[in-house]
Amino acid sequence: MADSFATRAQLDVNGKSYTYFSLPKLGQRFDLGKLPYSMKILLENLLRHEDGGITVGKEHIEAVAQWDCRDEPSTEIAFMPARVVLQDFTGVPCVVDFAAMRDAVHKLGGKASQINPQIPSELVIDHSVQVDAYGSHEALDLNAKIEFERNHERYSFLRWGQKALENFKVVPPSTGIVHQVNLENLARVVCDRVVDGELLAFPDTVFGTDSHTTMINGIGVLGWGVGGIEAEAAMLGQPSSMLIPQVVGFRLTGKLPEGTTATDLVLTVTQMLRSLGVVGKFVEFFGEGLAALPLADRATIANMAPEYGATCGIFPIDAESITYLRLSGRSEEQIALVEAYAKAQGLWHEPGQPDAHYSATLELDLAEVKPSLAGPKRPQDRVLLENMQENFHANLEGLVANRKVDYERVVEFKEEGGAQPQAAHLAGRPVSVINIADEEHHLTDGSIVIAAITSCTNTSNPAVMLGAGLLARNAAAKGLKAAPWVKTSLGPGSLVVTDYLQKAGLLDDLEKLGFYVVGYGCTTCIGNSGPLPEVVSKGIAQNDLAVAAVLSGNRNFEGRIHAEVKMNYLASPPLVVAYAIAGTIDIDLTKEPLGHGTDGAPVYLRDIWPTNKEIGDMIAATVGPELFAQNYADVFKGGSRWNQITSPEGESFEWDAASTYIKNPPYFDGMTMDVGTISDVHGARVLGLFGDSITTDHISPAGNIKKDSPAGAFLQSRGVQQADFNSYGSRRGNDDVMVRGTFANIRIKNLMLGGEEGGNTLHYGSGATGERMSIYDAAMKYKAEGVPLVVFAGKEYGTGSSRDWAAKGTNLLGVKAVIAETFERIHRSNLVGMGVLPLQFKDNEGVRSLGLDGSETVEITGLQDGASKRATVIARHADGSEKTFEVQVLLLTPKEVEYFRHGGILHYVLRQLAAKKAA
């Protein structure tokens, strides 16, 4: 802590004296009044971590202090979060790496106990529960039972980590969704920590291994989602490099009108920001409209920052933040620290204070928000409720254009079966007649087969959850029910939600319409929607129907929600209930009745929609601090199923060679204390030749494991039946499975094979003709031959979610370098962190302009142990002709060069720790 600007100060709160790095003191030298709230947090982070320029120097502090909102991002700074939150899909491989590092540091002469997170790291198990059972009181217990059976090995391993690792805690299954638990309990807002004998106070900042970590921005905590490699680096005390961002200001005015929800607001905000373009930027909300926006609504907006493309979507600390901290059961001592610190640092927001300067500004009058959904396949594609039927028809045409259905046969089938369509709008369309509980029903295009109240985006918000309950009460009173072909589910984001629904008496009403609690996790929002009833599934397949799902989630990409559902719409929880009753999206709910009551009269949506006052009164009567206090009193303890799981003891993990879930990865095999050099690459072959926009979803293993894939073949060779394959996500702790799934996406196009889809390539031996095989098989064959590999790609290589296995798998396949036209920033960083060299073509050069076809042998020279920012690539054809071109070496900082010399960031940290022990 060099403190070049003498900003240390003392803050006395709760009878304690805290040291902090004062922004007002720095403001005596720089005009900080123009800085957005988020930039002030970055500035404090640099002040506190200044180390004489090794990582943070005076020039970095000055660059942020003098930030010009008009500047393009160009200055790189180092950011160090206060803590890390993980979910189980991404958290398991992080813990696997820590366990492997404990083994490795011991071999290097250190002690296993040296390997621990250096900052608080908390993992919430929320991604593994699936909606197998639904529609009954037994659904919650049945799903939990199946979850524990499927994931026993993973949970046993996490219990070991919970006991063995310091600074690491696990929130067991059946507690809640990571982002909601973070908001309701884990977030500090202001942290206090003893460092070098000093009690420091500083802003709570966070990295999370899930993109929707941004939900915590709603309470003034700066944080965003990162990949596992960046998370591990932060856990090990290593800073993250980032460009000083632009900050877009979003002014909110007015108040939401009657009949609208926070979901309608966030879908509007998402559409507006996507249209503007905010990728790589911070978004900051301000304006007099904040006063009318409860904390839960702010968290809803912040949650969907990945959907509108921003790094974060942050709100400042203000009186509403304090109200929420008190409501959610935080201690008065913590609340006092938050308020005193925020005010002392100039981080406190008061209505009417001067606005910051922003790189761009948008404005929304909340009074103009209308009831909306988004879909059918992107969260930014907002649709007004009044236009939903029109939207369905517009999208249906493209979905069924290539459908092979004999319409005459379908009509004949309907007539012979004696079952006529129930509504005129079914005429002329294929209809599948299905039998449910001895009654005939009709499935057709637009039939809703999934209606799910799910996802942290909305389940954290009492207004929309109680609103759904009140709507269900009103509907049940009129005798309405969900359509029998709809798979209904309620996935509360935390136990608190269930408690206030029960306290309000609304859980019974939701159950009357089929919305029983199915689990505490992400469920349908991440595709864990479970199987459809067999009769529904067969009905869809019979006529290749374009059926729909309506969910209160944040993502609805193609194939994400359910493989058999082609149209997916995001909606508020009350609208999810309404559409479940209607049973179809081919309806105008603003004009047509949802159904008919027990008295035979039509019932319209407007007849059962609760008023804002009714919802507000219900919140006041049911949501209180006692619910949070009782549910989070022993949040890390877990229930009987969790505590009955046996797990190994000891500082080092006892690896089970028979496990297909958890395996010691080979990253550190043969590692010594000797640091290598960045050497030229000779005699490399091309593993893949890709075009533009290859995403981490294309590269990283994700989704179901196919039986005939390399990963499927491996699992079968280990005696695993196809029914027990589970998913790539659940097997991220086993590199044997994951490396076989790298570049195996069914939609990836390898130009070496003419652009055909699928994870295949050509293996070249001594001749000029390549042999077609899977990318994994080719990589292993090259490895056996001692041949290094390279990958060529176009623009935007590695966009999408920051998946650590996109870099880990690339490394384990034997790829030494990726040469692309442009890289997504985080994936480039991940490649460096795993010891894969990112190289960039010169402007206007690429695979096509250079005439590369993937048959070449490749030389990469002139690296000069990382000293050179340019390298030369020679691509030789079998006939002796060659192409020589220059590329940029994307090792952007001295620290990255150092990481790369060590073979990656984990190797760097290992050697540092082993050296300390030796000294």
Buried (B, 14 or more C-beta within 10 A) or exposed (E): BBEEBEBBBEBEBBEEEBBBBBBEBBBEEBEBEBBBBBBBBBBBBBBBBBEEEEBBBBEBBBBBBEBEBEEEBEBEBBBBBBBBBBBBBBBBBBBBBBBBBBBBBBEBEBEBBBBBBBBBBBBBBBBBBBBBBBBEEEBBBBBBBBBBEBBBBBBBBBBBBBBBBEBBBBBBBBBBBBBBBBBBBBBBBBBBBEEEEEBBBBBBBBBBBBBBBBBBBBBBBBBBBBBBBBBBBBBBEBBBBBBBBBBBBBBBBBBBBEBBBBBBBBBBBBBBBBEBEBEBBBBBBBBEBBEBBBBBBBBBBBBBBBBBBBBBBBBBBBBBBBEBBBBBBBEEEBBBBBBBBBEBBBBBBEEEEEEBBBBBBBEBEBEEBBBBBBBBBBBBBBBBBBBBBEBBEEBBEEBBEEEEBEEEEBBEBBEEEEBEBBEEBBEEBBBBBBEBEEEEBBBBBBBBBBBBBBBBBBBBBBBBBBBBBBBBBBBBEBBBBBBBBBBBBBBBBBBBBBBBBEBBEBBBBBBBBBBBBBBBBBBBBBBBBBBBBEBBBEBBEBBBBBBBBBBBBBBBEEBBBBBBBBBBBBBBBBBBBBBBBBBBBBBEBBEBBBBEBEEEEEBBBEBBBBEBEBBBEBBEEBBBEEBBEEBBEEBEEBEEBBEEBEBBEEBBBEBBEEBBBBBBBEBBEEBEEEEEEBEBBEEBBBBBBBBBBBBBBBBBBBBBBBEEBBBBBBBBEEEBEEEEBBBBBBBBBBBBBBBBBBBBBEEBBBBBBEEEEBBBBBBBEEEEEBEEBBBBBBBBBBBEEEBBBBBBBBBBBBBBBBBBBBBBBBBBBBBBBBBBBBBBBBBBBBBBBBBBBBBBBEEEBBBEEBEBBBBBBBBBBBBBEBEBEEBBBBBBBEEEEEBEBEBBBBBBEEBBBBBBBBBBBBBBBBBBBBEEEEE
